[in-house]
């Protein structure tokens, strides 16, 4: 077997960004050759120590590929039997340290997708204990320094990683995430809202403060426009939030097809993060014809031309957000102009074109 993927495989189509990227890259590869996706027995309440060390399960099989759930030692045995040319780490998981132990004795090309700088993210997470943070830091350091290729999503991601690690520039590759095909067609069906309240969408894990929902709510509270805010996340409770000019609608996370339909009558997508590697959610919203307001701290801002296929603002600049929303509210033709420009933006991010860049990394 030439290539083994390792990480977290979500069989559902309700996916976060790293899960979606992992799944799409794996499926694209399976179209051209035999491969396997290795994941772990992650649920400590469900699986025993024995399973975590020696377990073996076939989670699913597809043409040219299979998804396996392996314990740590079974993962090593699997590598010894298959002798892969490439091990592609598609999401950060500590069990993948086994691959680097294997690399000590056998020639293998390891590719690591840097979806986030875990050491930095752990600093933002007050609930993560000292032991967990220490294990994550050790694993990330090995991934960053011992992989043959480091795939970053943006220059901003590289700059953040350099704050924590000394990187070999010869190993660094920038490959953005892709956009599912269903988002590439709906612009012709996108409804332009010329008179009703602006319908604004925010998407993100509300437990992660770097997503910037509090900052966005403060900005909207100070704005004079009446709007509707749709917050896509899990475990949402806005009973205590009261903003006179804003009606908030909590929305559960959806499949890709459901999200495409949901976006048809929405106007604006806001990515308000002070730390974001890329943002598949923002890219999909732009492709779906929404006008995106993107913080300059987000990786996808590198692909946005201000006023052409979206608008940019600095995190914390509430005045700028208010200014942009005021202009969009008073001149709805801009929504149509931005929507029409989204076609050229989206064409650069199809998963097959993104995968072609990965293909060049496989030895």
C-alpha positions in Angstrom: 0.0 0.0 0.0 1.5 3.3 -1.0 -0.3 5.7 1.3 -1.9 5.5 4.7 -3.9 8.3 6.2 -4.1 8.8 10.0 -6.3 11.0 12.1 -10.0 11.2 13.0 -12.6 10.0 10.5 -16.1 11.2 11.0 -18.6 9.0 9.2 -21.3 11.6 9.6 -21.6 14.6 7.2 -21.9 17.0 10.1 -18.2 17.9 10.1 -15.9 20.5 11.5 -13.2 22.0 9.3 -10.3 19.5 10.0 -12.7 16.5 9.8 -14.1 17.7 6.4 -10.6 18.2 5.0 -9.4 14.8 6.2 -12.4 13.0 4.7 -12.3 14.8 1.4 -8.5 14.4 0.9 -8.8 10.7 1.7 -11.7 10.2 -0.7 -9.9 12.0 -3.5 -6.9 9.8 -3.1 -9.1 6.6 -3.1 -10.2 7.6 -6.6 -6.6 7.1 -7.9 -5.2 4.3 -5.8 -5.4 1.9 -2.9 -5.2 3.5 0.6 -6.3 3.2 4.2 -7.5 5.6 6.8 -6.4 4.7 10.4 -8.1 6.1 13.4 -8.0 5.3 17.1 -10.4 4.1 19.8 -10.9 7.6 21.0 -13.8 7.2 23.4 -12.3 6.3 26.8 -15.7 5.5 28.3 -16.5 3.1 25.5 -13.2 1.3 24.9 -10.9 -0.6 27.3 -7.2 -0.2 27.7 -6.7 -3.5 25.8 -8.7 -2.0 22.8 -6.6 1.1 22.9 -3.4 -0.9 22.7 -4.3 -4.0 20.6 -7.7 -3.4 19.2 -8.6 -3.9 15.5 -11.9 -3.0 13.8 -12.9 -2.4 10.2 -15.0 0.7 10.5 -15.9 0.8 6.7 -14.7 -0.3 3.3 -14.9 1.5 0.0 -13.5 1.0 -3.5 -9.7 1.1 -3.2 -9.9 2.0 0.5 -10.8 1.0 4.0 -11.2 2.8 7.3 -9.6 0.9 10.2 -9.8 1.6 14.0 -6.5 0.4 15.5 -4.9 0.3 18.9 -1.4 1.7 19.2 0.5 -1.6 18.8 -1.9 -2.8 16.1 -1.1 0.4 14.2 2.6 -0.3 14.4 2.0 -3.9 13.3 -0.1 -2.6 10.4 2.7 -0.3 9.3 5.2 -3.1 9.5 3.0 -5.3 7.3 2.0 -2.7 4.7 5.3 -0.8 4.5 3.6 2.4 3.2 5.6 5.0 1.1 3.5 7.8 2.7 1.9 8.4 6.0 -0.4 11.4 5.8 -1.4 12.9 9.1 -4.7 14.6 8.3 -5.7 15.6 11.8 -3.7 16.1 15.0 -4.1 13.0 17.2 -1.6 11.8 19.8 -1.8 8.1 18.8 0.0 9.0 15.5 3.3 9.2 17.5 3.5 5.5 16.5 4.2 6.6 12.9 7.3 8.5 14.0 8.6 5.5 16.0 8.1 3.5 12.8 10.0 6.2 10.9 13.1 5.6 13.1 13.6 2.2 11.5 12.0 2.4 8.0 12.0 4.9 5.2 8.6 6.7 5.0 7.4 10.0 3.8 5.3 11.8 6.6 3.0 14.6 5.7 1.4 16.6 8.4 -1.7 18.8 7.9 -1.4 21.8 10.3 -5.0 22.6 11.0 -4.1 24.6 14.1 -1.2 25.4 16.5 -2.3 23.1 19.3 0.1 24.6 21.9 -1.4 28.1 21.3 -4.9 26.7 21.3 -4.3 25.0 24.7 -3.4 28.3 26.2 -6.8 29.6 25.3 -8.5 26.5 26.8 -8.8 26.9 30.5 -10.4 23.5 30.9 -7.4 21.6 29.5 -5.2 20.2 32.4 -1.5 20.5 32.7 -0.9 16.8 31.7 -3.0 17.0 28.6 -1.3 20.3 27.5 2.2 18.7 28.1 1.3 15.6 26.0 -0.1 17.8 23.2 3.0 20.0 23.2 5.3 17.0 23.0 3.4 15.5 20.1 3.1 18.7 18.2 6.8 19.4 18.5 7.6 16.0 17.1 5.0 16.4 14.3 6.4 19.9 13.4 10.1 18.9 13.5 10.1 15.3 12.2 7.6 15.4 9.4 8.9 15.5 5.8 6.2 18.1 4.8 4.2 20.6 6.8 1.0 21.6 5.0 -0.2 24.9 6.2 -3.4 26.6 5.2 -2.1 30.2 5.1 0.8 32.5 5.8 -0.8 33.5 9.0 -0.8 29.9 10.2 3.0 29.7 9.4 3.7 32.9 11.3 1.9 31.6 14.4 3.7 28.3 14.3 7.1 30.1 14.1 6.2 31.7 17.5 6.5 28.2 19.0 8.7 26.1 16.8 11.8 26.5 14.6 10.6 25.3 11.2 12.5 24.1 8.2 11.4 26.3 5.4 12.1 23.5 2.9 9.4 21.4 4.4 6.7 24.1 4.4 3.9 23.9 1.8 0.7 26.1 1.7 -2.4 24.3 0.4 -5.8 25.9 1.3 -8.8 23.7 2.1 -11.4 23.0 -0.6 -15.1 23.7 -1.1 -17.7 20.9 -1.7 -19.2 20.9 -5.1 -22.7 21.7 -4.0 -21.6 25.1 -2.9 -20.3 25.9 -6.4 -23.6 26.0 -8.1 -26.2 27.8 -5.9 -25.3 31.4 -6.8 -27.7 31.4 -9.7 -30.5 30.5 -7.1 -29.2 32.8 -4.4 -32.0 35.2 -3.3 -30.9 38.8 -3.0 -32.6 40.5 0.0 -33.5 44.1 -1.1 -35.8 45.2 1.7 -36.1 42.9 4.7 -33.7 42.8 7.7 -30.2 41.7 6.9 -29.8 38.0 7.6 -26.3 37.5 9.1 -24.7 34.1 9.7 -22.0 33.2 12.3 -20.6 29.6 12.5 -18.2 28.2 15.1 -17.7 26.3 18.3 -18.9 28.6 21.0 -16.6 27.1 23.5 -13.7 28.5 21.6 -13.4 32.2 22.4 -11.0 32.8 19.5 -14.0 32.5 17.2 -15.0 36.0 18.2 -18.8 35.7 18.8 -18.7 38.1 21.9 -16.9 40.7 19.8 -19.4 40.3 17.0 -22.4 40.6 19.4 -20.9 43.8 20.8 -20.5 45.2 17.3 -24.0 44.4 16.4 -25.4 45.9 19.6 -23.7 49.2 18.8 -25.0 49.1 15.3 -28.1 51.1 14.4 -29.4 48.6 11.8 -32.0 46.0 12.6 -30.8 42.5 11.7 -31.2 38.8 12.3 -28.2 36.7 13.4 -28.2 33.0 12.8 -25.6 31.2 15.0 -24.7 27.8 13.8 -23.2 25.7 16.6 -24.0 23.0 19.1 -25.2 23.5 22.7 -26.4 27.1 22.1 -28.2 29.1 24.8 -28.9 32.7 24.1 -31.7 33.1 26.7 -29.6 35.7 28.6 -28.6 37.7 25.4 -30.8 40.8 24.8 -30.0 43.2 22.0 -32.8 45.5 20.9 -32.0 45.7 17.2 -31.0 42.1 16.8 -33.0 38.9 16.8 -30.8 35.8 17.4 -31.6 32.4 16.0 -29.6 29.4 17.3 -29.1 26.8 14.6 -27.8 23.3 15.0 -24.9 22.2 12.8 -26.0 20.8 9.4 -24.8 18.5 6.7 -23.3 20.1 3.6 -26.4 19.7 1.6 -28.6 21.1 4.3 -26.3 24.1 4.7 -26.4 24.8 1.0 -30.2 25.1 1.2 -30.0 27.1 4.4 -27.8 29.7 2.8 -30.1 30.5 -0.1 -32.0 33.4 1.7 -29.1 34.5 3.9 -27.1 37.7 3.2 -23.9 38.0 5.2 -21.4 35.6 6.7 -19.1 36.9 9.5 -15.8 35.3 10.4 -14.8 37.4 13.5 -11.9 35.2 14.8 -8.7 36.6 16.2 -7.1 33.2 15.3 -8.2 31.1 12.4 -6.0 28.9 10.1 -8.3 29.2 7.1 -12.1 28.8 7.7 -13.8 26.3 5.4 -17.1 27.7 6.7 -16.2 31.2 5.3 -15.1 29.8 2.0 -18.3 27.8 1.6 -20.4 30.9 2.5 -18.6 32.9 -0.2 -19.1 30.2 -2.7 -22.8 30.0 -1.8 -23.1 33.7 -2.7 -23.1 35.3 0.8 -21.2 38.5 1.4 -18.4 37.7 3.8 -17.0 39.9 6.4 -13.6 38.5 7.4 -11.2 39.4 10.2 -7.7 40.1 8.9 -6.4 37.6 11.5 -8.2 34.7 9.7 -6.2 32.7 7.1 -8.9 33.0 4.4 -8.4 36.8 4.5 -5.4 36.2 2.3 -7.8 35.2 -0.5 -10.3 38.0 -0.1 -10.0 41.2 -2.1 -11.7 43.9 0.0 -14.9 45.2 -1.7 -14.7 42.7 -4.5 -15.4 39.2 -3.1 -15.9 40.2 0.6 -14.9 42.8 3.2 -12.0 42.8 5.7 -11.7 44.3 9.2 -9.3 44.0 12.1 -10.4 41.9 15.0 -11.7 44.3 17.7 -12.6 47.1 15.2 -16.3 47.4 16.0 -16.5 50.6 14.1 -15.4 49.0 10.9 -18.0 46.2 11.2 -20.7 48.8 11.9 -19.6 50.8 8.9 -19.6 47.9 6.5 -23.0 46.7 7.7 -24.4 50.2 7.3 -23.3 50.4 3.7 -24.6 47.0 2.9 -27.9 47.8 4.6 -28.4 51.0 2.6 -27.2 49.7 -0.8 -28.3 46.1 -1.3 -27.0 46.0 -4.8 -23.5 45.4 -3.3 -24.8 42.1 -2.1 -25.5 41.1 -5.7 -22.1 42.5 -6.9 -20.3 40.4 -4.3 -22.4 37.3 -5.1 -21.6 37.6 -8.8 -17.9 37.8 -8.0 -17.9 34.7 -5.9 -17.8 32.4 -8.9 -14.1 33.2 -9.7 -13.2 32.9 -6.1 -14.8 29.5 -5.7 -13.3 28.0 -8.8 -9.9 28.0 -7.2 -11.0 25.8 -4.2 -12.5 22.7 -5.7 -11.4 19.6 -3.9 -10.0 18.0 -7.0 -7.8 21.0 -7.7 -6.7 21.1 -4.0 -5.9 17.4 -4.1 -3.7 17.9 -7.1 -1.4 19.9 -4.9 -1.3 17.1 -2.3 -0.6 14.6 -5.1 2.7 16.3 -5.7 3.8 15.5 -2.1 3.3 11.8 -2.3 6.6 10.1 -3.1 
